[in-house]
Amino acid sequence: MAWVIGDVARMSGVTARALRHYGEIGLVPPAWVGANGRRYYEERQLLRLQQVLVLRELGLGLAEIGQILAAQVDEVEALRGHRRRLLAERDRLNALAGVVTRTINELEQSRKEGTDMITISRPENLFEGVRSAQCMKVLHGFPELVGAVEGRASALSEAEREADERERTAQMVRLAELLAAGVPAGADAVQAEVDAQYRTLARSRAANAEEYRAIGRTCVENEHWQAVYEAIAPGLAAYQRAAIDAYAATRLS
């Protein structure tokens, strides 16, 4: 049985334009093209499209997906690998949801007790399983910076990745402590922490002022990363953005 491109678009939720692009780059070519120019897809192409969509949901780019699909030999084993990735992502999100739940409970308890203070959650490693490259994928419009981060991340050993994850969590907790103490975002102590963050980023590539401000905006405009910051302390996302804006204005402009 074969389906025309319009049918596949309706079934998958992928636009016909995207499907044509997938075919042009060799990611999901049609089974055949009719004399009238219409593209037809069979079950094997639909299974391949399913794999592409799963890997896209896991945050992989089209080039990386193409490499994975080109390297796979057995479709069943490939699907088992995709399932393992999905389960790992589920566990990561469950852990993050647990951190957010604990923060909500702590805040509700403090309100019942009549206290008005910022509660700081100190997870051992909030970024466990979250690579630097994944964090940067939400940064649109700056492909050179994102590419540099992805390149460095792919070269790290597993031990180095774990150290990178723990370092980013520790940086956020220290910034939250300054927020709780009422230290202004432009103060020297806060700017020293932002400088440490910037130097961590600069291991991949030194960002210019525009790029660094864009990273700051992502802290509050991207729902996922705002939740990560708020899991540490309420208001931390906006505080991080303000601190980055101040750093970019004084150190990078």
C-alpha positions in Angstrom: 0.0 0.0 0.0 1.2 3.5 -0.8 0.2 7.0 0.3 0.6 10.3 -1.4 2.4 13.1 0.3 -0.8 14.8 1.4 -2.0 11.7 3.2 1.4 11.3 4.9 1.3 15.0 6.0 -2.2 14.5 7.5 -1.2 11.3 9.3 2.1 12.5 10.7 1.4 16.2 11.3 4.5 17.1 9.2 3.8 19.6 6.5 4.1 18.6 2.8 6.8 21.2 2.5 8.9 19.6 5.3 8.4 16.2 3.8 9.7 17.4 0.4 12.7 18.9 2.3 13.3 15.6 4.0 13.3 13.9 0.6 15.6 16.4 -1.0 18.3 15.9 1.8 17.9 12.1 1.7 16.4 11.8 5.1 13.0 10.3 4.1 12.9 10.0 0.3 9.6 8.7 -1.2 9.3 5.2 -2.4 8.7 6.5 -5.9 7.6 9.5 -7.8 4.8 9.1 -10.3 4.8 10.3 -13.9 2.6 13.2 -12.7 5.3 14.2 -10.2 3.4 13.1 -7.1 5.4 11.5 -4.4 4.3 8.1 -2.9 5.3 6.6 0.4 5.2 3.0 1.6 5.3 1.5 5.0 9.1 1.5 5.1 9.2 5.3 4.5 6.5 5.8 7.2 8.6 3.9 9.7 11.7 6.0 8.8 9.7 9.2 9.2 8.6 7.9 12.6 12.2 7.6 13.6 13.0 11.1 12.4 10.2 12.5 14.4 11.2 10.7 17.6 14.8 11.9 17.2 13.6 15.4 16.6 11.6 15.3 19.8 14.8 14.3 21.6 16.4 17.6 20.4 18.6 16.2 17.6 19.3 18.2 14.4 18.6 16.9 10.9 22.3 16.4 10.2 22.8 14.3 13.3 19.6 12.3 12.6 20.8 11.6 9.1 24.1 10.2 10.5 22.2 7.9 13.0 19.8 6.6 10.3 22.7 6.0 7.9 24.6 4.0 10.6 21.7 1.8 11.6 21.4 -1.8 10.2 18.4 -3.3 11.9 15.2 -1.3 12.3 14.1 -3.2 15.4 17.4 -2.5 17.1 17.2 1.1 16.0 13.7 1.4 17.5 14.9 -0.1 20.8 17.6 2.5 20.9 15.1 5.3 20.3 12.9 3.8 23.1 15.9 3.9 25.5 16.4 7.6 24.6 12.7 8.4 25.2 12.7 6.6 28.6 15.8 8.4 29.6 14.2 11.7 28.6 11.1 10.7 30.6 13.2 10.0 33.7 15.0 13.4 33.3 11.7 15.3 33.1 10.3 13.3 36.0 13.3 14.4 38.1 12.9 18.0 37.0 9.1 17.8 37.9 10.1 16.5 41.3 12.4 19.4 41.9 9.6 21.9 40.9 7.1 20.1 43.2 9.5 20.3 46.2 9.9 24.0 45.5 6.1 24.6 45.4 5.7 22.6 48.6 8.4 24.6 50.4 6.9 27.9 49.2 3.4 27.0 50.3 4.7 26.0 53.7 6.6 29.2 54.1 3.4 31.2 53.3 1.5 29.2 55.9 4.1 30.1 58.4 3.8 33.7 57.5 7.4 34.1 56.2 8.3 35.9 53.0 11.6 34.6 51.9 13.1 33.1 48.8 13.4 29.3 49.2 16.4 27.9 47.5 16.3 24.3 46.3 19.8 22.6 46.1 19.5 19.6 43.9 22.7 17.6 43.6 22.6 18.0 39.9 19.7 19.6 38.2 21.4 19.3 34.8 22.0 15.5 35.1 21.6 14.1 31.6 21.2 17.6 30.0 24.1 18.5 27.8 25.3 22.0 27.1 24.4 21.5 23.4 20.8 20.7 24.4 20.5 23.9 26.4 21.6 25.9 23.4 19.2 24.4 20.9 16.5 26.8 22.0 18.8 29.7 21.0 17.5 30.6 17.5 19.3 33.0 15.1 22.9 32.3 16.3 24.0 29.1 14.5 27.7 29.7 14.9 27.5 29.9 18.7 25.2 26.9 18.8 27.5 24.9 16.5 30.6 25.7 18.6 28.9 24.5 21.8 27.6 21.3 20.1 31.1 20.7 18.7 32.8 21.0 22.1 30.0 18.9 23.8 30.5 16.0 21.4 34.2 15.9 22.1 33.8 15.6 25.9 34.2 12.3 27.8 31.4 11.1 30.0 33.3 12.2 33.1 33.8 15.7 31.6 30.1 15.9 30.7 29.1 15.0 34.2 31.4 17.6 35.6 30.0 20.2 33.2 26.4 19.4 34.4 27.4 19.7 38.1 29.2 22.9 37.5 26.2 24.5 35.8 23.9 23.5 38.7 26.4 24.9 41.2 26.6 28.2 39.3 22.8 28.6 39.4 22.6 27.8 43.2 25.3 30.4 43.9 23.4 33.0 41.9 20.2 32.1 43.8 21.9 32.7 47.1 22.8 36.2 46.0 19.2 36.8 44.8 18.0 35.6 48.3 20.4 38.0 49.9 18.9 40.9 48.0 22.1 41.7 46.0 21.4 43.8 42.9 22.0 42.0 39.6 24.6 44.6 38.6 26.6 44.2 41.8 30.2 43.0 41.7 29.4 39.7 43.4 26.7 38.8 40.9 28.8 40.0 38.0 31.6 37.7 39.2 29.3 34.8 39.0 28.1 35.8 35.5 31.7 36.1 34.5 32.3 32.5 35.6 29.3 31.4 33.5 30.7 33.4 30.5 34.1 31.8 30.9 32.4 28.4 30.9 30.7 29.3 27.7 33.9 30.7 26.2 35.5 27.2 26.4 33.4 26.6 23.3 33.3 30.1 21.8 33.4 33.6 23.3 29.9 35.1 22.7 29.5 38.7 21.7 27.1 41.1 23.5 24.2 40.3 21.2 24.6 36.6 21.6 25.0 36.7 25.4 21.9 38.9 25.7 20.0 36.4 23.6 21.0 33.7 26.1 19.7 35.9 28.9 16.4 36.3 27.2 16.1 32.6 26.8 16.1 32.2 30.6 12.7 33.9 30.8 11.2 33.4 27.4 11.7 29.7 27.0 9.2 27.8 29.1 11.5 24.8 29.8 14.5 26.8 30.9 12.5 29.2 32.9 11.2 26.2 34.9 14.7 25.0 35.4 15.7 28.4 36.9 12.5 28.7 39.0 13.1 25.2 40.4 16.2 26.6 42.1 14.5 29.8 43.4 11.5 31.9 42.4 12.6 34.9 40.4 15.9 33.4 39.4 15.2 33.4 35.7 14.6 37.2 35.6 17.5 37.8 37.9 19.8 35.8 35.6 18.6 37.8 32.6 19.2 41.1 34.4 22.7 40.0 35.4 23.6 39.0 31.9 22.2 42.3 30.5 24.4 44.2 32.9 27.5 42.0 32.1 27.0 42.5 28.3 26.6 46.2 28.7 29.8 46.6 30.8 32.1 43.8 29.7 31.1 43.0 26.1 29.9 46.2 24.5 
